[in-house]
């Protein structure tokens, strides 16, 4: 968690910008801490209600949360978004495609998806960074496979 908090997201983001950060039920408190470490204030959680139950130690989890956070004075373009979306689960850890439409409706670009596994299915331009995709950017101190030298 400390390594994630130390990522230079504050340097990558515009002074007036939004952050959308996924958290599971068990890491919700960590999500707020990560957002704060990156210089953002969480304003509201958007809850993803899944169509089927998942695992859980105490309760069977059927939700995940997308924290909406801000810094500076970036405009909120749409203020009628409900605090939940309902979308089916797909393969392990894949987030719903519906998230991109929500983000693009509320937040101006440019857009960067960190820890990406695939290109967003969007007509908007998204940059991506992650260890399962050819990344568009590099983050010093956080190499992904395309950044590493092969000997």
C-alpha positions as CSV (number, residue, x, y, z in Angstrom):
1,X,0.0,0.0,0.0
2,X,2.8,2.4,0.8
3,X,4.3,1.9,-2.7
4,X,1.0,2.7,-4.3
5,X,0.6,5.8,-2.1
6,X,4.1,6.9,-3.2
7,X,3.3,6.9,-6.9
8,X,3.7,10.3,-8.5
9,X,0.1,10.7,-9.5
10,X,0.0,14.3,-8.2
11,X,2.7,15.1,-10.8
12,X,0.8,13.2,-13.6
13,X,-2.5,14.9,-13.0
14,X,-3.5,18.4,-13.8
15,X,-3.8,20.9,-10.8
16,X,-7.5,21.0,-11.4
17,X,-8.5,17.4,-12.0
18,X,-10.6,14.4,-11.0
19,X,-9.6,10.9,-9.8
20,X,-11.7,7.8,-10.2
21,X,-10.3,5.0,-8.0
22,X,-11.6,1.4,-7.7
23,X,-11.8,-0.2,-4.3
24,X,-13.2,-3.5,-3.1
25,X,-15.3,-3.6,0.0
26,X,-12.4,-4.7,2.1
27,X,-10.1,-1.9,0.8
28,X,-12.5,1.0,0.9
29,X,-10.6,2.7,3.8
30,X,-7.3,2.3,1.9
31,X,-8.9,3.9,-1.2
32,X,-9.6,7.1,0.7
33,X,-6.0,7.0,2.1
34,X,-4.5,6.5,-1.4
35,X,-6.6,9.4,-2.8
36,X,-5.4,11.7,0.0
37,X,-1.7,10.6,-0.6
38,X,-2.1,11.5,-4.2
39,X,-3.5,15.0,-3.3
40,X,-7.2,14.3,-3.9
41,X,-10.3,14.6,-1.7
42,X,-12.9,11.9,-2.1
43,X,-16.3,13.4,-2.8
44,X,-18.5,10.4,-3.3
45,X,-18.4,6.6,-3.9
46,X,-20.0,5.2,-7.0
47,X,-21.1,1.6,-6.2
48,X,-21.1,-1.1,-8.8
49,X,-23.9,-3.5,-8.1
50,X,-23.1,-6.9,-9.7
51,X,-25.7,-9.3,-10.9
52,X,-24.3,-12.2,-9.0
53,X,-22.7,-12.8,-5.6
54,X,-19.0,-13.0,-5.1
55,X,-16.9,-14.3,-2.3
56,X,-16.5,-12.7,1.1
57,X,-15.4,-13.7,4.6
58,X,-18.2,-12.0,6.5
59,X,-20.7,-11.0,3.8
60,X,-21.1,-12.3,0.2
61,X,-19.8,-9.3,-1.8
62,X,-21.8,-8.2,-4.8
63,X,-20.4,-4.6,-5.0
64,X,-17.3,-2.7,-5.6
65,X,-16.7,1.0,-5.4
66,X,-15.4,3.7,-7.7
67,X,-14.3,6.6,-5.6
68,X,-14.8,10.0,-7.2
69,X,-12.2,12.5,-5.9
70,X,-11.2,16.0,-6.9
71,X,-8.3,18.4,-6.5
72,X,-8.5,22.1,-7.4
73,X,-11.5,23.3,-9.3
74,X,-12.1,20.9,-12.2
75,X,-15.7,21.2,-13.4
76,X,-18.2,18.5,-12.7
77,X,-20.0,18.3,-16.1
78,X,-23.0,16.2,-15.0
79,X,-24.5,16.3,-11.6
80,X,-27.4,13.8,-12.0
81,X,-25.4,10.6,-11.9
82,X,-26.8,8.1,-9.3
83,X,-24.4,6.8,-6.7
84,X,-24.6,3.3,-8.2
85,X,-24.4,1.5,-11.5
86,X,-25.6,-2.1,-12.2
87,X,-23.6,-4.2,-14.6
88,X,-22.7,-7.9,-14.9
89,X,-19.5,-9.4,-13.6
90,X,-17.1,-10.6,-16.3
91,X,-13.7,-12.3,-16.0
92,X,-11.8,-11.9,-12.7
93,X,-11.1,-8.3,-11.7
94,X,-12.5,-6.8,-14.9
95,X,-14.4,-3.6,-14.2
96,X,-17.6,-2.8,-16.1
97,X,-17.3,-1.0,-19.5
98,X,-20.1,1.2,-18.2
99,X,-17.6,3.1,-16.1
100,X,-16.1,4.9,-19.1
101,X,-19.4,6.5,-20.1
102,X,-19.9,7.7,-16.5
103,X,-16.4,9.1,-16.2
104,X,-16.5,10.8,-19.6
105,X,-20.0,12.3,-18.8
106,X,-18.7,13.8,-15.5
107,X,-15.1,14.6,-16.1
108,X,-13.2,16.4,-18.9
109,X,-10.2,14.7,-20.4
110,X,-7.4,14.1,-20.9
111,X,-7.9,10.5,-19.5
112,X,-5.4,8.1,-18.1
113,X,-6.2,4.6,-16.9
114,X,-3.5,3.3,-14.5
115,X,-3.1,-0.5,-14.0
116,X,-4.9,-1.0,-17.3
117,X,-5.4,-4.5,-18.7
118,X,-6.9,-3.4,-22.0
119,X,-7.7,-0.3,-24.0
120,X,-10.9,1.3,-22.9
121,X,-13.9,0.7,-25.2
122,X,-14.5,4.4,-25.8
123,X,-14.6,6.9,-28.6
124,X,-12.6,9.3,-26.4
125,X,-8.8,9.3,-26.3
126,X,-7.5,7.4,-23.2
127,X,-3.8,6.9,-22.3
128,X,-3.1,3.6,-20.5
129,X,-0.4,2.4,-18.1
130,X,-0.1,-1.2,-16.8
131,X,1.8,-4.4,-16.8
132,X,-0.7,-6.3,-19.0
133,X,-0.8,-3.8,-21.9
134,X,1.5,-1.7,-24.1
135,X,1.6,1.4,-22.0
136,X,1.4,4.9,-23.4
137,X,3.4,6.5,-20.6
138,X,6.2,5.6,-18.3
139,X,6.3,6.3,-14.6
140,X,9.8,6.5,-13.1
141,X,10.4,3.9,-10.5
142,X,7.4,1.9,-11.6
143,X,8.4,-0.2,-14.6
144,X,6.0,-2.3,-16.5
145,X,7.1,-5.1,-18.8
146,X,7.4,-2.8,-21.9
147,X,9.7,-0.5,-19.8
148,X,12.0,-3.3,-18.8
149,X,15.1,-4.2,-20.7
150,X,15.3,-7.8,-21.8
151,X,18.8,-9.4,-21.7
